[in-house]
């Protein structure tokens, strides 16, 4: 054990250093991120062995220890995971793991290594008694690897799909908290600003005050409030959010004790109204759980979305994912009383979605023509839900299909020169029989982009303008009557009559339950929809009333209209009007 053991340890350490250095040099010569990944794997093994050397004793390992250093071996990652778990048993106890343990579960090899590195850092923190204390020989990893899994995946998506990297220096105190604030500012202040504008309404902000007052009534009595209560209920007040925050803090002091808060209490607000809303909302929900019982709420409670009761980092991940791939929480029972169970299920689903990256084989050289088809003016989208419209893929554009959507949907993921998008099979040369043979999208989230000359977006799906998929569907339906329309209401005078083809529709929020959608409308001089003016009002001939204006969107009035072709309306602008309108269903946009 003496001289031989020390010599074996020295040789092992030297081998690891040579391996890491060699791979780093190779990576630098290649000059790409993929080439550097093996160095990360070797560094994990090196640090694992270094810690095992201290934890077990010099040159001592369990009989089941693999010590696999062969990067080319098919079982390299499995052995790395297995040895890391053995070391965890040694440090934490057999089968005992901390709450923030990742495990290796991921469909992507590079993320398996990332997860093992995260867990190895937890082992090292436990062994050395500090998050920062490490031997001088420790290779370590970027600071983000020590953050929670939701935040790591937010940073992953920003880098992978948007080419956005955090600017926070790694030496900053409480790195993960600072990075979280930075990426949330980027996401909600820049990246998803337009999306947030359509969903983050004044009513949502107002619900904070409403629920806080309901909780105070329930706990203190009707209109009985602690000293210092502000009670600001003025919509649009510049101090509205900060006043709600102060009153929440006052009520928490009254109910829990001065400055006594649970561990998951956030207790801060941000310059971002949305980030502040989520922080206050989660704290209100936490206070309600503590004072009334988990899941018990006063009558009229507005915070009914179960997602708002989950960790705010998870909420950010879900928001980012839904902007890319559509709804994430489908299939989770939102009515279950145990909110911890709901949030755990949501976290598992969101992480699985974020970490699933479809790797498409590279198409080089000759490709079997049976795998290629052509577009027939198909509408293209960055998402399978057909919300991020990228333009019309011109006739005869060649593409290769990869995956189809579920059940009766005709949407499929295709790639070609300078694009990877979703299109509808019906507007291509691809037979339905071939479409049905494609693998479905289950468990896959392919990366989409559109750099071809015809790409123009992302933008809202346009109203059909005379040709293409939607108009073909419309013309295949029951023909529109050609007789003179009967006036159904206050017909405008001294204005030009146009048809539904001249109305530009911007789709904002669908309501599948009522088969209606909130839309911003413009009425144009010609079907090309170039010279347009805002729609001032919409008269509903069935109800005999004007449709209410719900809100403003980019300076346009927003109305809620039913799906389909309607002739019992008057759509009126400043100089034009129409007696009909066509509102597309989501699957046709």
C-alpha positions in Angstrom: 0.0 0.0 0.0 2.9 2.4 0.7 5.3 3.3 -2.1 3.3 1.4 -4.8 0.0 3.0 -3.8 1.5 6.5 -3.9 3.2 5.8 -7.3 -0.1 4.5 -8.7 -1.9 7.7 -7.5 0.8 9.9 -9.1 0.6 8.0 -12.4 -3.2 8.2 -12.3 -3.1 11.9 -11.7 -0.6 12.4 -14.5 -2.7 10.4 -16.9 -5.8 12.5 -16.2 -3.8 15.7 -16.7 -2.4 14.5 -20.0 -5.9 13.4 -21.2 -7.5 16.7 -20.3 -4.7 18.8 -21.8 -4.7 16.7 -25.0 -8.5 17.0 -25.5 -8.4 20.7 -24.7 -5.7 21.2 -27.4 -7.7 19.2 -29.9 -10.8 21.3 -29.1 -8.8 24.5 -29.6 -7.6 23.3 -32.9 -11.1 22.4 -34.0 -12.4 25.7 -32.8 -15.9 24.5 -32.0 -18.0 23.9 -29.0 -18.6 20.2 -29.8 -14.9 19.5 -29.8 -14.6 20.8 -26.3 -17.2 18.5 -24.8 -14.9 15.5 -24.3 -12.6 17.7 -22.2 -15.6 18.4 -19.9 -16.2 14.6 -19.6 -12.6 13.9 -18.8 -12.5 16.7 -16.2 -15.5 15.2 -14.5 -13.8 11.9 -14.3 -10.6 13.5 -13.1 -12.3 15.4 -10.2 -14.4 12.3 -9.4 -11.1 10.3 -8.9 -9.5 13.1 -7.0 -12.3 13.2 -4.5 -12.5 9.4 -4.3 -8.8 9.4 -3.5 -9.5 11.5 -0.4 -12.8 9.9 0.6 -11.8 6.2 0.3 -8.0 6.6 0.9 -5.1 6.8 -1.4 -5.3 4.1 -4.1 -8.4 2.5 -2.5 -11.7 2.0 -4.4 -14.7 -0.2 -3.9 -14.5 -3.5 -5.8 -17.4 -2.3 -8.0 -15.6 0.9 -9.0 -15.2 1.0 -12.8 -12.6 3.8 -13.2 -13.5 3.9 -16.9 -11.4 6.6 -18.8 -12.1 5.4 -22.4 -14.1 8.1 -24.0 -14.8 5.9 -27.0 -16.4 3.2 -24.9 -20.2 2.9 -25.3 -20.5 2.5 -21.5 -18.3 5.6 -20.6 -21.3 7.7 -19.4 -22.9 4.8 -17.6 -19.7 4.1 -15.7 -19.2 7.7 -14.9 -22.7 7.9 -13.4 -22.2 4.6 -11.6 -19.0 5.7 -9.9 -20.4 9.1 -9.0 -23.4 7.3 -7.3 -21.0 5.1 -5.4 -19.1 8.1 -4.1 -22.4 9.8 -3.1 -23.3 6.7 -1.1 -19.9 7.0 0.7 -20.4 10.7 1.5 -24.1 11.1 2.1 -25.0 7.5 3.2 -26.4 4.6 1.3 -29.3 5.8 -0.9 -29.3 9.2 0.8 -29.3 12.3 -1.5 -29.8 16.0 -1.0 -33.0 17.6 -2.3 -31.3 19.3 -5.2 -29.7 16.1 -6.6 -30.2 15.8 -10.3 -29.4 12.2 -11.2 -28.2 11.5 -14.7 -31.6 11.4 -16.4 -31.6 13.2 -19.7 -32.0 12.1 -23.3 -29.0 14.2 -24.4 -25.5 12.8 -23.6 -23.9 16.2 -23.0 -26.6 17.0 -20.5 -26.0 13.7 -18.7 -22.4 14.8 -18.1 -23.6 18.2 -17.0 -26.0 16.6 -14.5 -23.2 14.3 -13.1 -20.9 17.3 -12.8 -23.7 19.2 -10.8 -24.1 16.2 -8.5 -20.3 15.8 -8.1 -20.1 19.4 -6.9 -22.8 18.6 -4.3 -20.7 15.7 -3.1 -17.6 17.9 -2.9 -19.5 20.7 -1.1 -20.6 18.1 1.5 -17.2 16.6 1.9 -15.2 19.9 2.0 -17.9 21.7 4.0 -18.1 24.6 1.5 -19.4 25.5 -1.9 -16.1 27.0 -2.9 -13.4 25.0 -1.0 -11.7 22.7 -3.5 -8.2 21.2 -3.9 -5.8 23.1 -6.1 -5.9 20.2 -8.6 -9.7 20.5 -9.0 -10.7 21.2 -12.6 -14.2 22.3 -11.7 -16.8 23.6 -14.1 -18.6 26.9 -15.1 -20.5 28.4 -12.2 -23.9 27.8 -13.9 -23.4 24.1 -13.3 -24.0 24.6 -9.6 -27.4 26.3 -10.2 -30.7 24.6 -10.0 -31.8 22.5 -13.0 -34.6 24.9 -14.2 -32.2 27.8 -14.3 -29.5 25.7 -16.1 -32.1 24.8 -18.7 -33.2 28.4 -19.2 -29.6 29.3 -19.9 -29.3 26.3 -22.2 -32.3 27.3 -24.3 -31.2 30.9 -24.5 -27.8 29.8 -25.8 -29.0 27.0 -28.0 -32.0 28.6 -29.6 -31.4 32.3 -29.3 -27.6 32.7 -29.1 -27.9 34.6 -25.9 -25.4 34.1 -23.1 -25.4 35.5 -19.6 -23.0 38.4 -19.0 -22.7 37.9 -15.2 -19.2 37.3 -14.1 -18.6 34.0 -12.3 -16.9 35.6 -9.4 -20.0 37.6 -8.3 -21.5 36.7 -4.9 -24.6 34.5 -5.2 -24.0 33.8 -8.9 -27.2 31.8 -9.5 -29.5 34.6 -8.1 -27.8 37.3 -10.1 -27.9 35.2 -13.3 -31.6 34.4 -12.7 -32.3 38.2 -12.5 -30.3 38.9 -15.6 -31.9 36.2 -17.8 -35.4 37.1 -16.6 -34.8 40.7 -17.6 -33.6 39.6 -21.1 -36.5 37.2 -21.5 -39.4 39.4 -20.4 -37.9 42.8 -21.3 -36.6 41.9 -24.8 -37.0 38.4 -26.1 -40.7 37.8 -25.3 -41.8 41.4 -24.9 -44.5 41.2 -27.6 -45.8 37.9 -26.3 -46.0 39.1 -22.7 -47.8 42.3 -23.8 -50.8 40.2 -25.0 -51.0 38.1 -21.9 -49.8 40.2 -19.0 -52.9 42.4 -18.6 -53.8 45.1 -16.1 -56.4 42.7 -14.8 -53.6 40.3 -13.9 -51.8 43.0 -11.9 -55.1 44.0 -10.3 -55.8 40.5 -9.1 -52.9 40.9 -6.6 -54.7 43.6 -4.8 -58.0 41.8 -5.0 -56.7 38.6 -3.5 -54.6 40.3 -0.8 -57.7 42.2 0.3 -59.7 39.0 0.3 -57.1 37.3 2.5 -57.0 40.2 4.9 -60.8 40.2 5.2 -60.7 36.5 5.9 -58.0 36.7 8.5 -58.7 40.1 10.2 -62.4 40.7 9.5 -64.1 42.8 6.9 -62.3 46.1 6.2 -60.1 45.6 9.3 -56.5 46.3 8.5 -53.1 46.6 10.4 -51.5 50.0 11.0 -49.7 51.3 8.0 -52.0 49.6 5.5 -51.9 51.5 2.1 -54.7 49.9 0.2 -53.9 51.4 -3.1 -56.5 50.2 -5.7 -55.9 52.8 -8.4 -55.4 51.2 -11.8 -52.3 52.5 -13.5 -50.9 54.0 -10.3 -47.0 54.1 -10.6 -46.8 52.8 -7.0 -49.5 50.1 -7.4 -47.1 47.1 -7.3 -44.8 48.5 -4.6 -47.9 49.4 -2.5 -49.3 45.8 -2.8 -45.8 44.5 -1.9 -45.7 46.7 1.3 -49.2 45.7 2.3 -48.4 42.0 1.8 -45.3 42.4 4.0 -47.5 44.1 6.7 -50.0 41.3 6.6 -47.3 38.7 6.8 -45.8 40.4 9.9 -49.3 40.5 11.4 -50.0 36.8 10.7 -46.6 35.1 11.0 -44.7 37.5 13.3 -42.3 40.4 12.8 -39.8 39.4 10.0 -40.7 35.7 10.4 -41.0 34.2 6.9 -40.9 30.6 5.5 -37.9 29.4 3.6 -39.5 29.7 0.2 -40.6 33.4 0.8 -39.3 35.7 -2.0 -39.9 39.0 -0.4 -38.4 41.2 -3.1 -39.7 42.9 -6.3 -38.1 43.8 -9.5 -38.0 46.6 -12.1 -39.9 44.2 -14.3 -43.7 44.4 -13.6 -44.1 40.7 -14.7 -41.2 39.5 -12.4 -42.7 41.5 -9.6 -46.2 40.1 -10.2 -44.9 36.5 -10.0 -42.9 37.1 -6.8 -45.9 38.8 -5.1 -48.3 36.2 -6.4 -46.2 33.3 -5.1 -45.8 35.0 -1.7 -49.6 35.7 -1.4 -50.3 32.0 -2.2 -47.7 30.9 0.4 -49.3 33.2 3.0 -52.7 31.9 2.2 -51.5 28.3 2.5 -49.9 29.0 5.9 -52.8 30.9 7.4 -55.8 29.1 5.9 -54.5 25.6 5.0 -52.9 24.4 1.8 -55.2 24.9 -1.2 -57.9 26.7 0.9 -58.8 30.1 -0.5 -61.4 32.8 0.2 -64.4 33.1 -2.0 -63.7 34.9 -5.3 -60.0 34.2 -5.3 -58.5 35.2 -8.7 -55.2 33.3 -8.5 -56.6 30.1 -10.0 -53.7 29.2 -12.3 -51.8 26.5 -10.4 -48.5 27.4 -12.2 -48.3 30.7 -10.2 -47.9 28.6 -7.0 -44.7 27.0 -8.3 -41.1 28.3 -8.0 -40.6 31.4 -10.1 -37.6 29.9 -11.9 -39.8 27.0 -13.0 -42.4 29.5 -14.2 -39.8 31.3 -16.3 -38.7 28.0 -17.9 -42.3 27.1 -18.7 -42.9 30.6 -20.2 -39.8 30.3 -22.3 -40.7 26.8 -23.5 -44.3 27.7 -24.3 -43.0 30.5 -26.6 -41.0 27.9 -28.5 -43.0 24.7 -28.5 -46.5 25.5 -27.2 -48.3 24.4 -24.0 -46.2 22.5 -21.5 -48.6 21.7 -18.7 -51.1 19.7 -20.8 -52.0 16.4 -19.2 -51.2 17.5 -15.6 -54.2 17.5 -13.3 -54.5 21.1 -12.3 -57.3 20.3 -9.8 -55.2 18.1 -7.4 -55.2 19.6 -3.9 -51.4 19.0 -3.3 -49.7 21.8 -5.1 -46.3 20.3 -4.4 -47.2 17.3 -6.5 -48.5 19.5 -9.3 -45.3 21.6 -9.4 -43.1 18.5 -9.2 -44.9 17.0 -12.2 -44.7 20.3 -14.1 -40.9 20.5 -13.3 -40.4 17.0 -14.6 -42.3 17.7 -17.8 -40.6 21.1 -18.4 -37.1 19.7 -17.8 -37.8 16.8 -20.1 -39.0 19.2 -22.8 -36.0 21.5 -22.4 -33.4 18.8 -22.5 -34.8 17.0 -25.5 -33.0 18.3 -28.5 -33.7 16.5 -31.8 -30.5 15.7 -33.6 -31.2 15.5 -37.3 -28.8 13.6 -39.4 -26.9 15.7 -41.9 -28.1 15.4 -45.5 -25.1 15.3 -47.7 -24.5 14.1 -51.2 -27.3 12.2 -53.0 -30.6 11.9 -51.1 -33.2 9.3 -52.1 -35.8 11.2 -54.0 -38.6 9.2 -52.3 -37.7 11.2 -49.2 -38.2 14.6 -50.9 -41.4 16.5 -51.7 -42.3 19.9 -52.9 -44.3 22.8 -51.4 -47.5 24.1 -53.0 -47.5 27.5 -51.3 -47.6 26.0 -47.8 -47.8 28.4 -44.9 -44.7 27.8 -42.7 -44.3 28.2 -38.9 -41.6 27.9 -36.2 -44.0 26.0 -33.9 -46.4 23.1 -34.3 -49.2 25.2 -32.8 -49.0 27.4 -35.9 -48.6 30.7 -34.0 -45.2 31.9 -35.3 -45.9 32.4 -39.0 -42.8 32.7 -41.2 -44.2 33.2 -44.6 -45.4 31.1 -47.6 -43.0 28.4 -48.8 -43.1 28.9 -52.6 -44.3 26.4 -55.1 -41.7 23.7 -56.0 -39.6 24.4 -52.9 -38.0 21.0 -52.1 -38.1 19.7 -48.5 -37.6 16.6 -46.5 -40.2 15.6 -43.8 -39.1 14.2 -40.5 -42.0 14.1 -38.0 -45.7 14.5 -38.0 -48.0 15.9 -35.3 -50.3 13.7 -33.3 -53.7 12.2 -34.2 -55.6 14.0 -37.0 -53.3 17.0 -37.4 -51.7 17.5 -40.8 -48.8 19.5 -39.4 -45.3 18.1 -40.0 -41.7 19.2 -39.3 -39.6 19.6 -42.5 -36.2 20.8 -43.4 -34.6 22.1 -46.6 -32.0 24.6 -47.7 -31.9 27.3 -45.1 -35.1 26.3 -43.2 -36.4 23.9 -40.6 -40.1 24.6 -40.0 -43.6 23.2 -39.6 -46.0 23.1 -42.6 -49.4 21.5 -43.4 -49.0 18.4 -45.5 -52.2 19.2 -47.6 -50.3 22.1 -49.3 -47.5 19.9 -50.6 -46.9 17.0 -53.0 -46.6 14.5 -50.1 -49.2 11.8 -50.2 -51.2 11.1 -47.1 -50.0 7.5 -47.0 -46.3 8.7 -46.8 -47.3 11.3 -44.1 -48.9 8.6 -41.9 -45.6 6.6 -42.0 -43.6 9.5 -40.4 -42.7 9.1 -36.7 -44.7 11.4 -34.5 -43.4 14.3 -32.4 -43.8 12.6 -29.1 -40.9 13.4 -26.8 -39.2 15.5 -29.5 -38.7 19.3 -29.7 -36.9 19.9 -33.0 -35.0 23.2 -33.3 -36.6 25.5 -35.9 -35.3 28.3 -38.0 -36.1 30.1 -41.3 -33.3 31.8 -43.2 -34.5 31.3 -46.8 -35.3 34.3 -49.0 -39.0 33.7 -48.6 -38.9 33.7 -44.8 -40.6 36.8 -43.2 -41.3 36.6 -39.5 -42.1 35.5 -37.0 -45.4 37.4 -37.2 -49.1 36.8 -36.7 -50.8 34.6 -39.3 -52.3 36.8 -42.0 -55.9 36.6 -43.1 -56.3 34.7 -46.4 -55.8 37.1 -49.3 -57.1 35.4 -52.4 -55.0 32.3 -52.8 -53.2 29.7 -50.8 -54.2 27.0 -48.3 -56.8 28.8 -46.3 -58.6 30.3 -49.2 -58.7 26.9 -50.9 -60.4 25.5 -47.8 -62.8 28.3 -47.8 -63.7 27.9 -51.4 -64.2 24.2 -50.9 -67.0 24.9 -48.5 -70.5 26.0 -49.2 -70.4 28.9 -51.8 -71.2 32.4 -50.5 -74.5 33.7 -51.8 -74.1 36.1 -54.7 -77.4 38.0 -54.2 -77.4 41.5 -52.9 -76.7 41.6 -49.1 -79.6 42.7 -46.9 -78.7 45.6 -44.6 -78.4 44.2 -41.1 -77.7 47.4 -39.1 -76.4 50.9 -39.3 -74.9 50.9 -42.8 -72.2 53.5 -43.1 -72.6 56.3 -45.6 -69.9 58.0 -47.7 -67.6 55.1 -47.1 -66.2 52.5 -49.6 -67.7 49.0 -49.4 -65.0 46.2 -49.5 -65.0 42.5 -48.9 -63.6 40.3 -46.2 -60.5 39.8 -48.4 -59.5 43.4 -47.6 -59.5 42.9 -43.8 -56.2 42.2 -42.1 -56.5 40.1 -39.0 -53.9 39.9 -36.2 -54.8 36.9 -34.0 -54.0 37.5 -30.3 -55.7 35.1 -27.8 -57.8 32.1 -28.7 -60.7 30.8 -26.6 -61.3 27.2 -27.7 -64.2 26.8 -25.3 -66.3 29.4 -27.0 -64.7 28.9 -30.4 -63.7 32.5 -30.6 -60.5 34.6 -30.7 -59.4 38.1 -29.7 -58.3 39.9 -32.9 -56.9 43.3 -33.9 -58.5 44.4 -37.2 -57.5 46.7 -40.1 -59.5 47.3 -43.2 -57.5 47.8 -46.4 -58.0 49.5 -49.8 -57.3 46.3 -51.7 -56.8 42.6 -51.1 -53.0 43.0 -51.1 -53.5 44.6 -47.7 -51.0 47.4 -48.2 -52.9 50.6 -47.5 -54.9 49.9 -44.4 -56.7 51.8 -41.6 -57.8 50.7 -38.1 -61.2 49.1 -37.6 -63.2 51.5 -35.4 -66.1 49.2 -34.6 -67.8 45.9 -35.4 -71.6 45.6 -35.5 -73.0 42.1 -34.7 -76.2 41.7 -36.7 -77.3 38.6 -34.8 -77.2 40.3 -31.4 -78.1 43.8 -32.8 -75.3 45.4 -30.9 -71.8 46.7 -31.5 -69.0 44.4 -30.3 -67.2 45.8 -27.3 -63.6 46.9 -27.6 -61.7 44.6 -25.2 -58.3 46.3 -25.3 -55.7 48.0 -27.5 -53.0 46.1 -29.3 -50.3 48.2 -31.0 -52.8 51.1 -31.4 -55.5 48.8 -32.8 -58.9 48.0 -31.3 -59.3 44.4 -30.2 -62.6 42.5 -30.6 -63.6 39.0 -29.8 -65.1 37.2 -32.8 -66.2 33.7 -33.5 -64.4 31.4 -35.9 -65.6 31.1 -39.5 -67.0 33.2 -42.3 -69.7 35.6 -41.2 -72.0 37.8 -43.3 -74.1 39.3 -40.5 -71.5 41.9 -39.5 -70.5 45.4 -40.4 -66.8 46.0 -40.0 -66.1 49.7 -40.2 -63.0 51.9 -40.5 -62.7 55.6 -41.1 -63.2 55.5 -44.9 -64.2 51.8 -45.6 -66.5 49.1 -44.4 -67.2 45.4 -45.0 -70.3 43.3 -44.6 -68.5 40.1 -44.1 -65.3 38.7 -42.4 -63.4 35.5 -42.2 -61.8 34.4 -38.9 -59.5 31.4 -39.2 -59.5 28.5 -36.7 -56.1 27.9 -35.1 -55.3 24.8 -37.2 -55.8 26.8 -40.4 -53.6 29.8 -39.8 
